[in-house]
Amino acid sequence: MSLLLNQPELLSKDHYLLKIEMKETDFYPGQFINIKASHNTDPLLRRPISIFDAEGNTISIVVRVIGKGTELISCMKPGDIDVIGPLGKGFTIEKNKNVLLIGGGVGNAPLYYLMKILKTEGTKVTYIYSVKNKYFIFEKNKYQTLADDFIITTDDGSEGIKGIAIDVLKDKISSKNYDRIYCCGPDPMMEKVVQLTDINTPVEVSVENYFGCGIGICVGCTIDTVEGYKRACIDGPVFDARTILWDKMPM
């Protein structure tokens, strides 16, 4: 059993920050945890949440409320919390390179810890932070402080550049070469990133499939790749974006 250290903190519309003390101390950017949302069987399945940040044996997560399970998590009281993790495979860490990070919605969450580690390795980071509108922006100052170049886009233009991340991406890719691109967000956005990026530039994505068990047993998160079926919870959630058969992904 792990320990929830705080009353979930509202960061932005429907987004809550939780800090959890774990038994483990070894966390990797791109990994996730699986949380039991209640003490009974409703809801039955755990909820997978990406690691937003980690210090020692304490992790932070950002939970977006989209249903019963996440709503229950957002209302939890400090104390014991039933968590499995860390789970999954994370991102490749580039050292002393030039990279681009692109986040869409709550998909920005796992990219913060990634950026934090990349910066300790001397890597220059350009960050495109994309959300529906300004009310969904969370922890803006933390992202802005770490990034060498930080760009916000909102669909309605309520903050930053009006438009979606792809609109900015076109200009960024045409004007500068990157050693690697990292992305997490809606599948259509990540697919478009692959299409726009030069074939010689590595692209890694963190898929947001629903993980039932989180440990590869239920096979509910299977995706199609050029190498056959992969279980996103244990073979990912981070994948080489060019190996995913995007036309087979649920959009």
Backbone as numpy.savetxt, mean C-alpha at the origin, in Angstrom:
# Nx Ny Nz CAx CAy CAz Cx Cy Cz
-1.01 -12.94 20.88 -1.85 -11.75 20.88 -0.96 -10.50 20.88
-1.31 -9.52 20.01 -0.59 -8.25 19.96 -1.35 -7.20 20.76
-0.79 -5.98 20.81 -1.38 -4.94 21.65 -1.66 -3.69 20.83
-2.93 -3.28 20.80 -3.30 -2.02 20.18 -2.99 -0.90 21.16
-2.13 0.04 20.74 -1.62 1.05 21.65 -2.48 2.31 21.73
-3.33 2.53 20.74 -4.07 3.80 20.72 -5.54 3.60 20.33
-6.33 4.56 20.71 -7.67 4.64 20.14 -7.49 5.02 18.67
-8.06 4.26 17.72 -7.86 4.60 16.30 -8.10 6.09 16.03
-7.13 6.70 15.36 -7.13 8.15 15.13 -7.63 8.46 13.72
-8.64 9.31 13.62 -9.16 9.70 12.32 -8.16 10.63 11.64
-7.65 10.20 10.47 -6.65 10.97 9.73 -7.29 11.82 8.64
-8.27 11.25 7.98 -8.98 11.91 6.89 -10.30 11.17 6.71
-11.07 11.55 5.76 -12.37 10.92 5.57 -12.24 9.40 5.47
-12.82 8.68 6.43 -12.88 7.21 6.45 -11.54 6.52 6.69
-10.49 7.25 6.99 -9.16 6.67 7.18 -8.70 6.83 8.64
-8.30 5.72 9.26 -7.91 5.71 10.66 -6.51 5.16 10.83
-5.76 5.73 11.78 -4.41 5.28 12.10 -4.44 4.44 13.37
-3.87 3.23 13.31 -3.73 2.36 14.47 -2.27 2.04 14.68
-1.83 2.03 15.95 -0.47 1.63 16.29 -0.53 0.34 17.08
0.23 -0.65 16.63 0.14 -1.99 17.22 1.53 -2.47 17.63
1.63 -2.91 18.88 2.87 -3.50 19.37 2.86 -4.99 19.04
3.85 -5.43 18.29 3.94 -6.82 17.83 5.04 -7.56 18.58
5.02 -8.87 18.50 6.11 -9.68 19.06 7.32 -9.62 18.15
7.09 -9.47 16.84 8.16 -9.43 15.87 8.81 -8.05 15.81
10.03 -8.01 15.28 10.71 -6.74 15.08 11.22 -6.59 13.64
10.99 -7.60 12.82 11.51 -7.61 11.46 10.36 -7.39 10.48
10.26 -6.16 9.98 9.19 -5.82 9.03 9.81 -5.30 7.74
9.14 -5.58 6.63 9.67 -5.22 5.33 8.62 -4.43 4.55
9.02 -3.34 3.88 8.05 -2.55 3.12 7.27 -3.37 2.10
5.96 -3.26 2.15 5.11 -4.03 1.25 4.40 -5.17 1.93
4.85 -5.54 3.13 4.18 -6.61 3.86 2.87 -6.11 4.49
2.07 -7.06 4.98 0.79 -6.70 5.58 0.54 -7.55 6.82
-0.50 -7.18 7.55 -0.96 -8.00 8.68 -2.41 -8.38 8.44
-2.87 -9.42 9.11 -4.25 -9.86 8.99 -4.91 -9.74 10.37
-5.95 -8.92 10.46 -6.56 -8.60 11.74 -7.92 -9.27 11.89
-8.16 -9.88 13.05 -9.48 -10.39 13.39 -10.30 -9.21 13.91
-11.41 -8.92 13.24 -12.15 -7.69 13.52 -13.05 -7.77 14.75
-13.38 -8.99 15.19 -14.27 -9.12 16.36 -13.90 -10.38 17.14
-14.50 -10.52 18.30 -14.21 -11.69 19.14 -15.09 -12.88 18.80
-16.03 -12.70 17.87 -16.89 -13.82 17.47 -16.66 -14.15 16.00
-17.60 -14.83 15.37 -17.41 -15.27 13.98 -18.06 -14.34 12.96
-18.47 -13.16 13.39 -19.07 -12.20 12.46 -18.37 -10.86 12.59
-17.53 -10.51 11.60 -17.25 -11.23 10.36 -16.28 -12.39 10.59
-16.40 -13.39 9.75 -15.60 -14.61 9.91 -14.15 -14.40 9.49
-13.95 -13.77 8.36 -12.60 -13.63 7.81 -11.86 -12.42 8.39
-10.56 -12.57 8.50 -9.71 -11.47 8.94 -9.62 -10.39 7.86
-9.16 -9.22 8.25 -9.00 -8.12 7.29 -7.52 -7.83 7.09
-7.05 -7.90 5.83 -5.63 -7.63 5.53 -5.38 -6.13 5.43
-4.36 -5.65 6.14 -4.03 -4.23 6.14 -2.52 -4.06 5.94
-2.13 -3.21 5.02 -0.71 -2.97 4.74 -0.04 -2.25 5.91
1.25 -2.50 6.05 2.04 -1.80 7.07 2.39 -0.41 6.55
1.96 0.61 7.28 2.20 2.00 6.91 3.57 2.48 7.40
3.95 2.04 8.60 5.24 2.43 9.17 5.62 1.42 10.24
6.90 1.39 10.58 7.38 0.47 11.61 8.57 1.07 12.33
8.57 0.95 13.65 9.68 1.38 14.50 9.85 0.31 15.58
10.97 -0.40 15.55 11.17 -1.47 16.53 10.11 -2.54 16.35
9.40 -2.84 17.43 8.34 -3.85 17.34 6.94 -3.21 17.27
6.89 -1.91 16.94 5.61 -1.22 16.81 5.37 -0.84 15.35
4.21 -1.23 14.85 3.83 -0.87 13.49 2.65 0.08 13.50
2.52 0.85 12.44 1.35 1.69 12.23 0.65 1.20 10.97
-0.67 1.23 10.99 -1.45 0.88 9.82 -2.49 1.96 9.58
-2.89 2.10 8.33 -3.98 3.02 7.97 -5.13 2.17 7.46
-6.26 2.26 8.14 -7.44 1.46 7.80 -8.48 2.36 7.15
-8.90 2.00 5.96 -10.00 2.72 5.32 -11.29 1.95 5.59
-12.28 2.63 6.14 -13.55 1.98 6.46 -14.37 1.83 5.18
-14.60 0.56 4.79 -15.38 0.29 3.58 -16.45 -0.77 3.83
-16.50 -1.32 5.03 -17.48 -2.36 5.33 -17.50 -2.66 6.81
-18.21 -3.72 7.18 -18.39 -4.05 8.59 -17.07 -4.33 9.30
-16.21 -5.13 8.66 -14.95 -5.50 9.31 -14.06 -4.31 9.61
-13.85 -3.45 8.60 -12.99 -2.29 8.81 -13.64 -1.26 9.75
-14.96 -1.22 9.76 -15.63 -0.32 10.70 -15.42 -0.79 12.14
-15.48 -2.09 12.36 -15.22 -2.63 13.69 -13.78 -2.33 14.13
-12.84 -2.47 13.21 -11.44 -2.19 13.53 -11.25 -0.72 13.89
-11.94 0.16 13.18 -11.80 1.60 13.44 -12.38 2.01 14.79
-13.17 1.13 15.39 -13.80 1.44 16.69 -13.16 0.69 17.85
-12.07 -0.02 17.60 -11.44 -0.82 18.64 -10.88 0.04 19.77
-10.83 -0.53 20.95 -10.24 0.12 22.11 -8.81 -0.38 22.32
-7.95 0.44 22.89 -6.59 -0.03 23.19 -6.61 -1.30 24.03
-5.68 -2.21 23.72 -5.64 -3.48 24.42 -5.30 -4.61 23.47
-5.58 -5.83 23.88 -5.25 -6.99 23.06 -5.96 -6.93 21.70
-5.22 -7.31 20.66 -5.77 -7.37 19.31 -5.21 -8.62 18.64
-6.06 -9.36 17.96 -5.69 -10.63 17.33 -5.15 -10.35 15.92
-3.84 -10.46 15.79 -3.16 -10.11 14.53 -2.24 -11.24 14.10
-2.23 -11.54 12.80 -1.25 -12.45 12.21 -0.34 -11.61 11.32
0.97 -11.79 11.46 1.86 -11.04 10.60 3.23 -10.82 11.24
4.14 -10.23 10.47 3.95 -9.71 9.12 3.86 -10.83 8.08
3.12 -10.57 7.02 2.86 -11.56 5.98 3.25 -11.01 4.60
3.51 -11.92 3.68 3.75 -11.56 2.30 5.17 -11.13 1.98
5.39 -10.94 0.69 6.69 -10.48 0.18 6.61 -9.01 -0.19
7.68 -8.28 0.08 7.67 -6.84 -0.10 8.40 -6.35 -1.34
8.68 -5.05 -1.33 9.31 -4.37 -2.46 10.82 -4.60 -2.52
11.38 -4.44 -3.70 12.83 -4.42 -3.89 13.35 -3.06 -3.44
14.39 -3.06 -2.63 14.95 -1.80 -2.12 16.15 -1.40 -2.97
16.00 -0.25 -3.64 17.08 0.29 -4.46 17.99 1.17 -3.60
19.29 1.08 -3.83 20.26 1.88 -3.09 20.92 2.90 -4.01
20.92 4.17 -3.56 21.56 5.25 -4.31 21.07 5.34 -5.75
19.76 5.23 -5.92 19.16 5.28 -7.25 18.15 6.43 -7.31
17.42 6.47 -8.42 16.39 7.48 -8.65 15.08 6.75 -8.97
14.09 6.88 -8.11 12.87 6.08 -8.28 11.62 6.96 -8.24
10.53 6.35 -8.73 9.23 7.01 -8.74 8.23 6.14 -8.00
7.49 6.75 -7.06 6.44 6.06 -6.32 5.10 6.68 -6.68
4.10 5.83 -6.92 2.77 6.30 -7.31 1.73 5.60 -6.45
0.98 6.38 -5.67 -0.05 5.81 -4.81 -1.43 6.33 -5.17
-2.41 5.45 -5.10 -3.79 5.83 -5.36 -4.66 5.51 -4.17
-5.30 6.52 -3.57 -6.18 6.29 -2.42 -5.43 5.70 -1.24
-6.05 4.69 -0.60 -5.41 4.06 0.55 -4.18 3.26 0.11
-4.01 3.09 -1.19 -2.81 2.45 -1.73 -1.55 3.25 -1.45
-1.70 4.49 -1.00 -0.54 5.27 -0.59 0.09 4.73 0.70
-0.71 4.05 1.51 -0.25 3.63 2.84 1.04 2.80 2.83
1.11 1.69 2.08 2.35 0.89 2.12 3.56 1.58 1.51
3.31 2.62 0.71 4.42 3.30 0.04 5.17 4.25 0.98
4.55 4.63 2.08 5.25 5.50 3.02 6.43 4.78 3.66
6.20 3.58 4.16 7.29 2.82 4.78 8.35 2.49 3.75
7.93 2.20 2.52 8.89 1.95 1.45 9.76 3.18 1.23
9.13 4.35 1.12 9.90 5.58 0.90 10.87 5.84 2.05
10.42 5.59 3.24 11.26 5.79 4.43 12.53 4.94 4.35
12.40 3.69 3.96 13.56 2.80 3.85 14.43 3.19 2.66
13.81 3.55 1.54 14.58 3.97 0.37 15.46 5.17 0.69
14.93 6.11 1.47 15.69 7.31 1.80 16.90 6.98 2.68
16.78 5.97 3.55 17.93 5.57 4.37 19.03 4.94 3.52
18.65 4.51 2.30 19.62 3.88 1.39 20.14 4.88 0.36
19.87 6.15 0.56 20.42 7.17 -0.33 19.72 7.31 -1.66
18.52 6.78 -1.77 17.78 6.83 -3.04 16.91 8.08 -3.12
16.90 8.70 -4.30 16.09 9.89 -4.54 14.67 9.46 -4.94
13.67 10.08 -4.29 12.28 9.65 -4.50 11.42 10.78 -5.04
10.78 10.49 -6.17 9.69 11.33 -6.67 8.39 10.62 -6.31
7.45 11.36 -5.70 6.23 10.72 -5.20 4.99 11.40 -5.78
4.12 10.60 -6.41 2.82 11.08 -6.89 1.75 10.51 -5.98
1.08 11.39 -5.26 0.07 11.02 -4.26 -1.29 11.38 -4.85
-2.08 10.37 -5.18 -3.34 10.59 -5.89 -4.53 10.14 -5.05
-5.52 11.02 -4.92 -6.75 10.70 -4.18 -7.94 11.33 -4.89
-9.13 10.94 -4.45 -10.37 11.43 -5.06 -10.54 12.93 -4.84
-10.38 13.37 -3.60 -10.44 14.79 -3.29 -9.65 15.06 -2.01
-9.54 16.32 -1.61 -8.68 16.70 -0.49 -9.08 16.06 0.83
-10.34 15.66 0.96 -10.81 15.09 2.22 -10.26 13.69 2.47
-9.68 13.07 1.44 -9.12 11.72 1.59 -7.60 11.73 1.77
-7.00 12.90 1.81 -5.54 12.99 1.98 -5.19 12.71 3.45
-4.28 11.78 3.68 -3.84 11.50 5.05 -2.32 11.63 5.15
-1.87 12.14 6.30 -0.44 12.27 6.64 0.37 12.97 5.54
-0.20 14.00 4.97 0.46 14.73 3.88 1.86 15.20 4.26
2.01 15.78 5.45 3.31 16.33 5.86 4.39 15.27 5.93
4.02 14.07 6.37 5.02 12.99 6.47 5.55 12.61 5.08
4.65 12.49 4.13 5.07 12.14 2.76 5.89 13.28 2.15
5.42 14.49 2.33 6.07 15.65 1.74 7.48 15.86 2.30
7.64 15.59 3.58 8.95 15.76 4.22 9.98 14.77 3.70
9.57 13.55 3.45 10.50 12.51 3.00 10.84 12.60 1.51
9.86 12.94 0.69 10.04 12.90 -0.76 10.94 14.04 -1.24
11.74 13.75 -2.25 12.55 14.79 -2.88 11.68 15.66 -3.79
10.70 15.03 -4.39 9.74 15.74 -5.25 8.37 15.14 -4.94
7.45 15.97 -4.42 6.15 15.47 -3.97 5.03 16.16 -4.74
4.16 15.35 -5.34 3.07 15.88 -6.17 1.75 15.27 -5.72
0.78 16.13 -5.44 -0.56 15.65 -5.11 -1.48 15.86 -6.30
-2.29 14.85 -6.60 -3.34 15.01 -7.60 -4.68 14.63 -6.97
-5.70 15.39 -7.29 -7.06 15.06 -6.85 -7.97 15.05 -8.07
-8.91 14.12 -8.09 -9.80 14.01 -9.24 -10.55 15.31 -9.52
-10.94 16.01 -8.43 -11.75 17.21 -8.60 -10.95 18.51 -8.52
-9.64 18.42 -8.33 -8.82 19.62 -8.26 -8.91 20.37 -6.95
-9.48 19.73 -5.92 -9.63 20.41 -4.63 -8.30 20.63 -3.93
-7.27 19.90 -4.32 -5.90 20.15 -3.85 -4.92 19.62 -4.88
-3.83 20.34 -5.03 -2.81 19.91 -5.98 -3.27 20.01 -7.42
-2.80 19.10 -8.25 -3.13 19.09 -9.67 -4.47 18.39 -9.89
-5.32 18.98 -10.70 -6.60 18.34 -11.01 -6.38 17.23 -12.03
-6.85 16.04 -11.68 -6.69 14.90 -12.57 -6.23 13.69 -11.79
-5.94 12.61 -12.50 -5.50 11.38 -11.88 -3.98 11.23 -11.99
-3.43 10.29 -11.24 -1.98 10.12 -11.20 -1.38 9.91 -12.58
-2.10 9.23 -13.44 -1.60 8.93 -14.78 -1.33 10.20 -15.57
-2.14 11.23 -15.36 -1.93 12.49 -16.07 -0.54 13.06 -15.77
-0.16 13.01 -14.49 1.16 13.51 -14.09 2.25 12.55 -14.54
1.96 11.26 -14.44 2.94 10.23 -14.78 3.46 10.40 -16.21
2.57 10.73 -17.14 2.98 10.89 -18.54 4.10 11.91 -18.67
3.96 13.04 -17.99 4.98 14.08 -18.06 6.26 13.67 -17.35
6.13 13.02 -16.20 7.30 12.62 -15.42 8.15 11.60 -16.16
7.50 10.63 -16.76 8.23 9.57 -17.44 8.89 10.10 -18.71
8.23 11.02 -19.39 8.79 11.54 -20.63 9.98 12.47 -20.37
10.03 13.05 -19.16 11.08 14.03 -18.87 12.24 13.48 -18.06
12.08 12.29 -17.49 13.13 11.78 -16.62 13.14 10.25 -16.61
14.35 9.70 -16.50 14.48 8.25 -16.41 14.53 7.82 -14.95
13.87 6.73 -14.62 13.87 6.20 -13.26 14.46 4.80 -13.27
15.16 4.47 -12.18 15.74 3.14 -12.06 14.69 2.10 -11.72
13.61 2.53 -11.08 12.52 1.62 -10.75 11.27 2.44 -10.42
10.11 1.87 -10.72 8.85 2.51 -10.39 8.07 1.57 -9.47
7.49 2.15 -8.41 6.69 1.39 -7.46 5.27 1.96 -7.47
4.29 1.08 -7.33 2.91 1.56 -7.43 1.98 0.72 -6.56
1.00 1.38 -5.95 -0.06 0.68 -5.23 -1.34 1.51 -5.33
-2.41 0.86 -5.74 -3.68 1.55 -5.92 -4.63 0.71 -6.74
-5.64 1.33 -7.32 -6.61 0.57 -8.14 -5.93 -0.13 -9.32
-6.41 -1.31 -9.67 -5.82 -2.08 -10.75 -5.72 -1.31 -12.07
-6.77 -0.58 -12.49 -6.66 0.14 -13.76 -5.52 1.15 -13.77
-5.27 1.79 -12.62 -4.17 2.74 -12.52 -2.83 2.02 -12.67
-2.68 0.90 -11.97 -1.41 0.17 -12.02 -1.16 -0.40 -13.42
-2.20 -0.87 -14.07 -2.05 -1.38 -15.43 -1.57 -0.26 -16.37
-2.13 0.92 -16.19 -1.75 2.04 -17.05 -0.30 2.44 -16.81
0.15 2.34 -15.57 1.55 2.63 -15.26 2.47 1.71 -16.07
2.12 0.44 -16.13 2.91 -0.53 -16.89 2.93 -0.15 -18.37
1.77 0.22 -18.89 1.67 0.55 -20.31 2.48 1.78 -20.69
2.58 2.74 -19.76 3.26 4.00 -20.05 4.77 3.95 -19.82
5.22 2.94 -19.08 6.63 2.88 -18.68 7.46 2.11 -19.70
8.65 2.62 -19.96 9.57 1.96 -20.88 9.80 0.52 -20.44
9.86 -0.37 -21.37 9.97 -1.81 -21.10 11.22 -2.14 -20.30
12.23 -1.30 -20.36 13.48 -1.57 -19.65 13.47 -1.07 -18.21
12.41 -0.37 -17.82 12.31 0.14 -16.45 11.51 -0.83 -15.59
12.11 -1.36 -14.53 11.38 -2.28 -13.65 10.19 -1.57 -12.98
9.06 -2.27 -12.91 7.87 -1.74 -12.25 7.37 -2.77 -11.24
7.25 -2.36 -10.00 6.71 -3.24 -8.97 5.38 -2.68 -8.47
4.40 -3.57 -8.31 3.09 -3.14 -7.83 2.70 -3.99 -6.62
1.94 -3.37 -5.73 1.37 -4.10 -4.60 -0.11 -4.25 -4.89
-0.56 -5.49 -5.13 -1.95 -5.73 -5.50 -2.84 -5.68 -4.26
-4.09 -5.30 -4.47 -5.02 -5.12 -3.35 -6.12 -6.17 -3.38
-5.78 -7.38 -3.86 -6.75 -8.48 -3.81 -7.17 -8.74 -2.37
-8.38 -9.28 -2.20 -8.82 -9.59 -0.84 -8.18 -10.90 -0.39
-7.46 -10.86 0.73 -6.80 -12.04 1.25 -7.66 -12.66 2.36
-8.23 -13.82 2.10 -9.07 -14.46 3.10 -8.28 -14.95 4.31
-7.32 -15.84 4.05 -6.54 -16.41 5.16 -5.22 -15.66 5.36
-4.64 -15.19 4.26 -3.37 -14.47 4.33 -2.14 -15.34 4.36
-2.34 -16.66 4.37 -1.19 -17.57 4.48 -1.19 -18.64 3.38
-1.96 -18.42 2.31 -1.90 -19.30 1.14 -2.76 -20.54 1.17
-3.63 -20.68 2.15 -4.45 -21.90 2.26 -5.74 -21.81 1.45
-6.43 -20.67 1.55 -7.78 -20.59 0.96 -7.75 -20.35 -0.55
-6.64 -19.88 -1.11 -6.47 -19.63 -2.54 -7.47 -18.60 -3.07
-8.01 -17.78 -2.17 -9.00 -16.80 -2.59 -8.42 -15.57 -3.26
-7.10 -15.41 -3.17 -6.47 -14.20 -3.71 -5.64 -14.51 -4.95
-5.90 -15.63 -5.61 -5.11 -16.06 -6.76 -5.22 -15.08 -7.93
-4.08 -14.79 -8.55 -4.08 -13.96 -9.74 -3.37 -14.69 -10.87
-3.69 -14.31 -12.12 -3.05 -14.90 -13.29 -1.79 -14.14 -13.65
-0.71 -14.88 -13.88 0.55 -14.25 -14.31 1.12 -15.05 -15.48
2.16 -14.52 -16.07 2.81 -15.22 -17.19 3.48 -16.50 -16.70
3.65 -16.63 -15.40 4.25 -17.82 -14.81 3.20 -18.75 -14.21
1.93 -18.50 -14.53 0.84 -19.32 -13.99 0.15 -18.61 -12.85
-0.70 -19.36 -12.14 -1.44 -18.78 -11.02 -0.53 -18.53 -9.83
-0.72 -17.38 -9.20 0.05 -17.02 -8.00 -0.91 -16.61 -6.90
-0.57 -16.97 -5.67 -1.36 -16.53 -4.52 -0.78 -15.21 -4.02
-1.60 -14.17 -4.12 -1.11 -12.83 -3.82 -0.63 -12.69 -2.38
-1.19 -13.46 -1.46 -0.83 -13.30 -0.05 0.56 -13.83 0.28
1.03 -14.85 -0.43 2.35 -15.40 -0.12 3.36 -15.23 -1.26
2.89 -15.17 -2.51 3.79 -14.90 -3.63 3.95 -13.39 -3.81
3.05 -12.63 -3.22 3.06 -11.17 -3.24 2.90 -10.68 -1.81
2.24 -9.57 -1.57 1.40 -8.85 -2.54 2.15 -8.03 -3.57
3.48 -7.95 -3.43 4.27 -7.19 -4.40 4.70 -8.11 -5.53
4.45 -7.64 -6.76 4.80 -8.41 -7.95 5.53 -7.53 -8.96
6.30 -8.19 -9.82 6.79 -7.55 -11.03 5.56 -7.29 -11.88
5.26 -6.02 -12.12 4.01 -5.66 -12.79 3.89 -6.24 -14.20
5.03 -6.52 -14.82 4.98 -7.02 -16.19 4.65 -8.51 -16.26
4.63 -9.17 -15.12 4.27 -10.59 -15.12 2.77 -10.81 -14.92
2.05 -9.78 -14.52 0.62 -9.91 -14.25 -0.17 -9.82 -15.55
-1.13 -10.72 -15.72 -2.04 -10.66 -16.87 -3.19 -9.73 -16.49
-3.02 -8.46 -16.81 -3.94 -7.44 -16.32 -5.35 -7.61 -16.86
-5.48 -8.18 -18.05 -6.83 -8.37 -18.60 -7.62 -9.44 -17.84
-6.92 -10.20 -16.98 -7.58 -11.22 -16.17 -7.87 -10.72 -14.75
-7.38 -9.52 -14.44 -7.60 -8.97 -13.09 -9.00 -8.39 -12.99
-9.67 -8.56 -11.84 -10.99 -7.95 -11.67 -10.86 -6.44 -11.57
-11.56 -5.73 -12.42 -11.47 -4.27 -12.46 -12.73 -3.64 -11.81
